[in-house]
Amino acid sequence: VPFYPVYLNAVRWIRRRSYLRWLHGLQAGSAVVNLPHFVKSYTPRVIEGMAAGRPVLSWEIPNRPRNKGMFEHGKEILLFNTPDELADHIQRLQSDPVFAQKISDNARQRIRQFHTMDKRVQQILEWIQTGREPTYQ
């Protein structure tokens, strides 16, 4: 039996199982948290969490106005600068399910309006053709 097809099938099986667990975790959790990290942008979990209908809490990324302009704090995302602010946001989401749902709904609407794959491809093509940088809003 050739090794490569067996290996590839095993990797695909592992990835599929991991992805299904990730989706299950998104649905089971009360929020998605984007902690501080070296990459100074929103990670894919931010968009994925919003698309899955979960409120998203993210560190407020310093010196990245384009990032900050993608979503409105308090309406579509909750931003924090300290562990205490993160804890306060988590407590508010847990104690106020109507607010949590509103944040989720607003974010999902924003994703559908401005952050789909079709929109990104259009922006990339326009940037290549005209040199105009995308605004992501």
C-alpha positions in Angstrom: 0.0 0.0 0.0 1.5 3.3 -1.0 2.3 5.5 2.0 1.2 8.9 0.7 -2.6 8.2 0.2 -2.8 6.5 3.6 -1.1 9.5 5.2 -3.2 12.0 3.3 -6.5 10.2 4.3 -5.3 10.2 8.0 -4.5 13.9 7.9 -7.9 14.7 6.3 -9.7 12.6 8.9 -7.9 14.4 11.8 -8.6 17.8 10.3 -12.3 17.0 9.8 -12.6 15.8 13.3 -10.8 18.8 14.7 -13.0 21.2 12.6 -16.2 19.5 13.8 -15.0 19.8 17.4 -14.2 23.5 16.8 -17.7 24.1 15.4 -19.3 22.3 18.4 -17.2 24.4 20.8 -18.3 27.6 19.1 -21.9 26.7 19.5 -21.5 25.5 23.1 -19.5 28.5 24.3 -20.9 31.8 25.5 -18.3 33.9 23.6 -15.1 33.8 21.6 -12.1 35.5 23.1 -9.2 36.9 21.1 -6.3 37.3 23.5 -3.2 39.5 22.9 -0.6 37.9 20.6 2.3 38.8 18.3 0.2 39.2 15.2 -1.3 42.6 15.4 -4.6 41.9 13.7 -7.8 40.0 14.3 -7.3 36.2 14.1 -9.6 34.1 12.0 -11.4 33.1 15.2 -12.9 36.6 15.4 -14.6 36.4 12.0 -15.5 32.7 12.5 -17.0 33.4 15.9 -19.1 36.2 14.6 -20.2 34.2 11.6 -21.2 31.4 14.0 -23.4 33.8 16.1 -21.1 34.1 19.1 -20.2 37.4 20.8 -16.5 38.2 20.3 -14.2 39.8 22.9 -10.8 41.0 21.6 -7.9 42.8 23.0 -7.8 46.3 21.6 -4.9 46.0 19.2 -2.7 49.1 19.5 -1.8 51.3 16.6 -4.1 49.5 14.2 -6.8 52.0 13.2 -7.9 49.8 10.2 -8.4 46.9 12.5 -10.4 49.0 15.0 -12.5 50.3 12.1 -13.7 46.9 11.1 -16.2 46.5 14.0 -17.8 48.9 16.4 -16.9 48.4 20.1 -20.0 47.8 22.2 -22.1 47.2 19.2 -20.5 44.3 17.2 -17.5 43.5 19.4 -16.3 44.0 22.9 -12.7 45.3 23.2 -10.5 45.0 26.3 -7.1 46.3 27.4 -6.8 44.6 30.8 -7.7 41.2 32.3 -10.2 43.0 34.5 -12.0 44.6 31.5 -12.1 41.1 29.9 -13.6 39.6 33.1 -16.2 42.5 33.2 -17.2 41.8 29.5 -17.6 38.1 30.2 -19.7 38.7 33.3 -21.9 41.1 31.4 -22.4 38.6 28.5 -23.3 35.9 31.0 -25.7 38.0 33.0 -27.4 39.8 30.1 -28.3 37.3 27.4 -30.3 39.9 25.5 -27.2 42.1 25.2 -25.0 39.1 24.2 -27.5 38.2 21.5 -27.6 41.8 20.2 -23.8 41.9 19.9 -23.9 38.6 18.1 -26.7 39.7 15.7 -25.0 43.0 14.9 -21.6 41.3 14.3 -23.2 38.7 12.0 -24.9 41.4 10.0 -21.7 43.3 9.7 -19.9 40.1 8.5 -22.5 39.5 5.9 -22.4 43.1 4.7 -18.7 43.8 4.6 -16.6 40.7 5.3 -17.6 37.9 3.0 -15.1 36.0 0.7 -16.8 37.6 -2.3 -16.3 41.0 -0.9 -12.6 40.3 -0.1 -12.0 39.0 -3.7 -13.7 42.1 -5.1 -11.5 44.4 -2.9 -8.3 42.5 -3.9 -9.2 42.8 -7.6 -10.0 46.5 -7.3 -6.8 47.1 -5.4 -4.8 45.3 -8.2 -6.6 47.2 -10.9 -6.7 50.7 -9.4 -4.2 50.8 -6.5 -7.0 51.9 -4.1 -6.6 50.2 -0.8 -9.7 48.5 0.7 -11.4 50.2 3.6 -13.0 47.0 5.1 -16.1 49.0 5.9 
